[in-house]
């Protein structure tokens, strides 16, 4: 018995050592998203599942080594692609060659991250950039180096639509990023765009009036020009569902629609011939701490889509972890193990996923996988917590928590 226990301990230590070697790779670029675009026609369980992961990082709340551990966890479930939202955080810049003043305060060797993921973890890296400029992009990153990007010094988002310079900057940044990211997809954002500045800034308002445009028209104009720029650099644009909801008939047919507001969007998108990524916040937003793993598991990217050809237009799904209420101390426990529940859904054929009483059919596999993550140094929280990331409620082994 002692000999067997010693052998198990040595094997466990070996696994941890190998995992730590991976995690010690220096990752100097901070990204806000961790995604893994997935097909839903695979065959497998937790051991080789695939999923999307999205993490928002602000003011270095989530540090490089923790990001690396998250990458390792995603590798453990078999994810094939990692997406980084390269500029959606404060205080940390992604160095650009075309517009160096934009990020001169702090640059990072993004190529190190891409190379590390691809060579050591077998992951491709997809980048993301919200072109309209959320407040923390335009105010703290973009406009700090180039104030002309702002509609005015007191009204700083979205970017100034009247100036060709805004689109020149977008083109330059995408050119720089194209040298780093070889993957087909590029996420252009487009969600939660507040257009008040365009109406309240005199020269922008006049520009719109001269063209008989509303702010909704301007939003469409901006999105479509951004798509044209991305496509000219051999990318396929991904946009949040707001763009589809607002002007679906004018979107470029190559657009991949990214659902997040609720169910029912992917069926509408694929019916129009668009590809879609499922990310229903009701079940796959991990910062919703009261969503149990059972609901995560039951999330189905092709729900409501009966036509086989339309099902094939659903690229997969994404579970998201936004960072407003998380930092280095708890982000991993919030991601894991619930994200793995979505992984089995995505990486398994539909008829292979468990139905009925999933607590009976799936729970034991998820509990085992959570303990496996713990042994590999990934601090996954207990599976059956009422609120995610809470500690165990009492004593017992990993398998009893």
Secondary structure, 3 states (H helix, E strand, C coil): CHHHHHHHHHHHHHHHHHHHHHHCCCCCCCCCCCCCCCCCCCCCCHHHCCCCEEECCCCCCCCHHHHHHHHHHHHHCCCCEEEEECCCCCCCCCCCCCCHHHCCCCCCCHHHHHHHHHHHCCCEEEEECCCCCCHHHHHHHHHHHCHHHEEECCEEEEECCCCHHHHHHHHHHHHHHHCCCCCCEEEEECCCCCCHHHHHCHHHHHHHHHCCCCHHHHHHHHHHHHHHHHHHCCCEEEEEHHHHHHHHHHCCCCCEEECCCCCCHHHHHHHCCCEEEECCHHHHECCCCCCCHHHHHHCCCCCCCCCHHHHCCEEEECEEECCCCCCCCCHHHHHCCHHHHHHHHHHCCHHHCCCCCHHHHCHHHHHHHHHHHHHCCCCCCCCCCCCCCCCCCCCCCHHHC
